[in-house]
Amino acid sequence: MLKYLFGVLLIVFISCNTQKEKTSNIPTVVDVKLALKDIYKSAQKYRSQIPEVRKKYNNLKSLEEQELWKKQTIIDSINMDKVEEIIAKYGYPGKELVGDSLKQVAASVIMQNPKRQALYVDLIWHAAKSGNIKLMDAAFLEDRVLMFGGKNQKYGTSMKYDTISIDKNTKFAVTKLKVWPIDRPDKVDSLRFTIGLYPLFKQCEMMNIDIKTVKGYNFRPMLKLK
């Protein structure tokens, strides 16, 4: 009888410890917040250096810049793996879960991974409409997916550097930032208004882009979508 009771207690003890080990492997909300903080920091590691490098080479696409992008792309992919694990457990880690300061981290990571971002357009829109992130974040992602898919964008938020020539001395590409083609440029400002964005011409002014290069765009105050 004593042997039987001892056996039962041993099984219960092992079962409790096993359950405790399984539970300890499940990330808590605190773990998610710490992970997102680390992800945000690493996402800027090389990306933050690129503007200065581009300026250093007079906006030429240098080998130094290309090396920085290679290193950052590896980090971006690792961050995406981490964000996907969080989403699988909690759904989108937005304002309700991690607060205002971290709510947009996962969305930015998704936007930094062109090969996988198309899978998350619906999730991001749902998070935006639920108030967990900004509507413009969802619009940015949708536009990027359309651009990388070779299609016209909807909100005019995506831009891309075009190679316009090759520098004779350095042999580096001379690039110019342009707005990716827009599906309905005559209605784009109305669409932008619905997601809290200013008119397209202001975006172009800030990015030093000639608005005349945006085909079909004509700024009209108080434009309403039909």
Secondary structure, DSSP 8 states (H G I E B T S, - for coil): -HHHHHHHHHHHHHHHHHHHHHHHTS--HHHHHHHHHHHHHHHTTTGGGHHHHHHHTTTEE-HHHHHHHHHHHHHHHHHHHHHHHHHHHHSS--HHHH-TTTTTHHHHHHHT-TTTGGGGHHHHHHHHHTTSS-HHHHHHHHHHHHHHTT--BSSS--EEEEEEEE-TTT--EEEEEEE--BS-TTTHHHHHHHTT---HHHHHHHTT--GGGSTT----TT----
